[in-house]
Amino acid sequence: MSAELDPQLEEQIAAWRAYAGRRDAIAGRDVDELEDHLRDQIERLEASGLAPDEAFLVAVKRMGGIDELSREFAREHSERLWKQLMIDEPAAESSRSRALPLAVGLAVAAAAAVKIPALFGIDFAQGGDFYLRNLALLILPFLAAYFLVRRRARTATMLVVALPFVAAALVLNLYPFGTDAATLALAAIHAVVALWIVVGIAYADGDVRSSRARMDFVRFTGEWFVYLVLIALGGAVLVALTMAVFGAIGLDASAFVEEWAIPCGLAGAVVIAGWLVEAKQSVIENIAPVLTKLFTPLFTLLLLAFVVAGLLQGSLVEPVDGAPEMFGQRDLLIVFDVVLVVVLGLLLYAMSARDPLARPAWFDRLQLVMVIAAILVDLLVLIAMIGRIAEYGASPNKLASLGLNLILLANLAGSAWLQVRFLLGRTRWDRLERWQTGFIPVYLAWSTVVVVVFPPLFGYV
């Protein structure tokens, strides 16, 4: 049900607009813009399964902080709003009650899909090559199916989501990869990235051109990861207790744990975590700002410490046998590639949790410091990679890392520039959002190139 067609919701929005219009500091044009943001948030939340009144409350909460406007409105109208929520509770419960069986059914189907290869003699412990190729293909379609069903997606959207999965399955299983081929590992890893973005198409119900829809998927990704980690921690405790209980009576449960509990639990958790994000949005919204404010300073210090320590130690600048010592430290380059990706993910998650209409604050300045530090690290890593390629020649791993770092550098440099302009009051926050979400198709394209082009280009080795 859309925000424009629900009479109760229109009444709530009208009350909110009247409240905003009474503020002398807010012009009529500003009220129109705020209402557009509010309606956009409500539509996204309704599409994710919330009832109209629930969506309205969450949307008002997300906008709370604009001159305390929405927060005061929620306080003054809370009694009436919560009464309406209680009246409409059966409808909301009905929506959630339909979502849970769907999520559980698809989680069970994902767990079964992981074990079906065992019927053909391919078990999880020994079929490493098969599962490297197909693990994402066995699990992610069920998460995509959950969103397609929940959104009542059109046939065109279903086809747009299904075709990349089919194409990835053909490429990964028909390419004649060599034994322990580096291109196979690269293709499998980048296939996960590409297919996760395809899941985002299902999440957005095919609205891939909307910057807001892309940012909502970024928010979902961060929250999904939080829930998945929590489920994994609970699963680890369950596995430990299972081993201990069966060990106490003289039985070894390790085979069951390795072949059934871990693979099936992982597959099911991917879907259940997706359901939890949508079912518990009001809870996770309180966690997201805390996580971003905790880890942003820590990663900023990590990046700054690396730059300072490297320069003081001289390993980044002093030549050893004609090349900087860091050029030979392949593992170190991989570690900092991972750090840069995590930093970008943290930046995106922090942006998705931020009120887009709030004024610049200290946390925005801290983010700018983190981005600048990440740019410095990325430049050092790029210099090292170019040196390794010049010294030892090109390889699929080196070129894949080089391409990723160039994309990261462009992304981070643009973010830093726009962040500076935002802090100076020369641009709006949504311009920074559009810059970041505009890179999602770039990562999809690069991942596709690595999956499809790199293997034949390097002879499937």
N, C-alpha and C positions, 0 to 999 in steps of 0.2 A: 504494500500500500504506500503510495508516494505521499510526500509532505503536502502536495498541493490538493490532494483529494480527501484527506481525512479531516472532517469538520472539527473534531476536538483538538487536533493538532494545530489546525489553522487558528483556532481560538487562542491556544497557548502562544503561538507565534505573534498573533496580534497584540496580546497582552504584553509580551516581551518588547515588541516594537513601540507600543505606547509608553512603556516604562523608559525605554532608551530615548525616545523623543522628548521626554521632559527634562533631559539634561541639557543645560545651556551650552556646554562645551562640545556637544555633538551636533553637527549640522545634519540636515535632512539627507544629504548625499552620503554622509558617513553612516547614517542609520541604514540606508539601502544596502551599503556595502557589508555592514555587519550582518544584516538579515540574509544576504546571499551566502555568507560564510556559514551562518547557522543552518540554513536549509541544506547546504551542501553536506555538512556534517551529519545532519539528520538522515538524509538519503543514504549515505554510506553506512550508517549504523543500522538503518532498517534493512538494507541489503544483506547485512551480516546476520540478520535473524532477530534483532531486538524489536520489541513492540514499539509503536509510535511514541507513547509517553515515555518509555524507557529511553528511546533514542533522543527525545527532546531534553531529558534531564542530563544525559551524558554529554550531549552537544553543548548545553549551557555550561556544564562543568568545564569542558575543554576550553571554552572561551572566557571562563572566569579569570580575571586579572586585568581586563581592559578597563582601567579606571574603577576597578571593583564593581563594574556595572552588573555583569552577569551573576556575580556572587551575591550581591545585595538583592537582585531580583529573585534568585533561588531562595534566599532566606525569607523574604517577604511573602513569597507565594508557596513555600514548601508544604504547608498544611494542605492547601487545595490540590497541589500536584501529587502529593503522596496519597491523598484520598482517591484521586483518579487512578493512580497506579494500582491501588488495592481493588478498585472496581473492575479494572481491566486485567487483573492478575490471572484469571482463568485462561484468557487468550494468550498471555505471555507464557504461562506454564505449558499450554498446548504446543506452542512453537518450540519450546525447549524440550518437551517430552518427545517430540518427533525427531529432533536433532540427535538426541542421545542414542536411540536405537540405530539410527543411520550410521553414526560414528562407530559404534561398537560393531555393527555388522561389517563395515568396510575395514575396520581394524582386524577383525578375525579373517576376513578375506585376504588382507595383506600378509598376515602371518601364515596363512595357508599357501599363498603364492610363493613365499620364501621356501617352504618345505616341499612343494610339488616336484622340484628337480630331483629330490631324493628318491622319488619313485623310479627315476631313470638312472639311478646309481650315482647321482651328483649330490654329495652331502656338503653341509656347510663347512665342516672342518677341513675337507680335502679338495673341494672344488673351488679353490681360490681364483683360478683364471676365469671360470664361468661367473662367479659372483662379482668379481672385479668389473666385468663387462656389464652385468645385468642387475646389480643390486638396486640401483636407483629406478630402473625400469620395472622392477618387481614391487616397489613400494609406493613411489610418488604418484602413479596413476590413481591410486585409491584416495589419496588426499585431494587430488584434482577432482575426482568424481564426487567427493563430499561437497565441494563448493559448487560444482555444476548442478547438483541436485538441489542444494539449499537455495541457490539463486534462481532456480527454474530456468536455466540457461537455454538460449535459443540453439537451434540445430547448427547454425553457422559458428557460434562460439564453441560448441562441442567439437566440431571438425577442426577449428583452429587449434584447439588444445590437443586433440588426439593425434593429428598428423605429425607433430614433432616427436612424439613418443614412438610412433611407428618408424619414422626415419632414423631415430637414434638406435632403435633395436636392430634395424637392417645394417646400419654402418658398423656398429660395435660387434655384431655377430658374423657378418659376411666378410669384413676385411681380414686378410690373411696375416694377422700379427705374428711376429716371431716369438720365440720363447723368451720370457722376461723382457719383452719389448718396452722401451721407454715410451714409445708413442701410444701403446695400449694404456699405460698408467695415466699419461696426460689426457688421452681421449676420455677415459672413464671419469677422471676428476672434473674435467670441463663439461662433460655431459651432465653431471649432477648440477652444476651451476646453471647450465642452459635450461634443463628441465625444471629446476626450481623456479626460474623466471617464467616458464610456461605455466606452472601452477599459479603464478601471479595473475595470468590472464584469466584463469578460471575464477580466482578470488575476486577480481575486478569485474567479473561478468562481461568480459570482452571490451571493457571501456579502457583500452590501452593508451588512448591519446590524452587522457586526463592526468594532469600532474598530481592532483589530489588523490586519485585512485592509486597511482604509483606510490605516493607517500604512505597511504594507508597500508599498502602491501609491505612496505619497509617496516612500518610499525608492527604489523602482524608477524613479520619474520623475526624481529627482535623478541617479541613476546612469546612466540612459538619456541624459540631457542631456550628462553628462560624456563618454560614449562617442561620442555624435553629434558633439560638438565635435572630439574627436580624429579621428574619421573625416573630418570636414570639412577639418581642417587637412591631413591626408594627401591628401585629394582636391584641395585647392588646390595642393599641391606637384606632384601628378600632372598637373593641368591646365597649370601653368606649364611643366613639362618637355615636355608634348605640344606646346604652342605653340612652344617653343624648338626642338624637334627638327624639326618640320615647317617652321618658318620658316627653319631652316638649309639646307633643300633647296629653298627657294623656293615652298613651299605654305602657304596660309593656312588654318589649322585652326579659326579663330574660329567659323565657322558650325557645325561639328560640336560644338564645346565648348558653345556657347550653346543649340543645339537638341537635343542628345542627351546629352552628358556631364553637364552640370549638372542638368537636370531628372530624368534617369533615375538619376543617382547619388544625388541627394537622396531620391528615392522609395525606392530600395533601401536606403539607409543607415538610414532610419527603422525598417525591419524588422530589419536586421542588428544595429543597436544594441540592440534589444530582446532578440535572441538572445544577444548578448554579455553583457548584464547577468546573465542566468540562467546562462550557461555559465561565467562568471568571477566568481561571487559572492565567493569567498574573496579574490580580488585587489582588487576594488573596495571591499571592507569595510576594507581598509587605507588606501585613498585617501580615503574619505568623511570620517573624522575630521580628516584633515589639511586638506582643503578647507574644512570648516566652521570650523576653528580659525584658518585663514588669513584668510578673507574676513569673518568676523563682526567682528573688530576694525576692519577697513578700512571696512566699511559703517557701523559705529557712529561712527567718526571723521567720515565723510562727512556723516551726518545731523546730528551735533553741530556740525560746521563750518558747515553751511547755516543752522541756527538762529541761531548766534552771529553769523555774518557778516550775515545778514538784519537782525537786531536792531540791530547796530552801525551798519550802513549806513543804517538807517531806512526802507528801501524797503517793509518790511512794515507799518509803523505810520504813516508820515507821509502825509497825504492829498495827492493831486495832482488838481486839478480836482474835488474833492469825493469822490474815491475813492482808496484806496491804490494806489500805482503798480503793485503786483503784479497788480491786477485786470486790467490790460491785457496782461500778459505770458502770453499763451496757451501759447506753446511751453514756457515754464518750467514751467507747471502740468502739461503732458503729460510732461515729463522727470521730474518728481518723482512723478507717478503711476506711471511705470515703475519708478522707484527703490523706491517703497513695495511694489510687487508683487514685485520682486526680493528685497527684505528679508524679506517674508513667506515667499517660497519658500526663502530661506536658513534662516530660522527653522524651517520645517517639515523641511527636509533635515537640519539639525542635530539636531532632536528624533528623527527616524527613525534616526539613526546612534548615538544615545545609549543606554546600558544603562538600561532603565527602572527597575531596582532599585538603581542606584548612589546613593550619598549626594550631597547638593548639593556643588558644587565651584565654583572661581573662574569657570569658563566659564559656569556657570548665572547667576552674578551679572553677567557681561559681557553675556549675552543679555538680561537684564532691562534693562540700560542701553540696549541697542540698541532694544528694544521701546518704552521710554519716549521715546527720541529720535524713533522713527518715529511715535508718537502725536502728539508736538508738531508734527512736520512735517505730518502728516495734518490736524490742526486748522487749521494755517495755510493749507493748500491748500483745505480746506473753506470757510474764511472768504473766500478769494479767489474760489472758484467761486460762492458765493452772491452775492458782490458783482458778478461778471460777469453772472449771470443777472438780478439786479436792474437792472443798467445797460443790458444789451443784449438781454434777453429770453431765453427758453428755446430750446434747440436740441437735436437728438438727441445730439450729441457732449457737450454740457454735462450733460444729464440722465443719460447713461450714465456719465460720469465721476463725477457727484455720487452716484449709486447705488453705484458701486464703492467710492468713498471712505467712504461711510457704513458699508458692510459691513466694509471694512478697519478702520475705527475701532472697531466693535463687536468684531471679532476680536482686534485688538491690545489693547484695553482689558481684555477678559476674560483674555487671555494674561498681561498684566502682573499682574493681581490674583491669578491662580492661581500665577504664578511667585513672587510675594512670599510667599504662603502656603506654597508648597513649600520655599522657602529658610528659612522660620521653623519648618518641621517640622509644619505644621498640615494638610497635605494630601499625597497621594501623587502621584508623577509621572504615573501612568496617568490621573489626573483631568485633567491638563493635556493629555495626548494625546487624550483623548476630546473635550475642548473644541475642539481644532484639527480633528480629523477630522470632528466634527459640522458644521463649516462647509463641508465639501465639497459636500453637497447644496444648501447655500445658494448657492454659486457656480454650481452647475449650474442652479438655478432662475433666478437672475438672468441668466445667459447665455441661457437659453431665452427669457426675457421680451424681451431685446434683439433676439434673432433673429426672434421670431414677432410681437411686439406693436409694437415701435418703427417698423418700416417703414410699415404702414398708418396708425399713429397720426400720423406726420409726412408722410403723402402720398407715400411712397417717394422722397423727395428727399434 
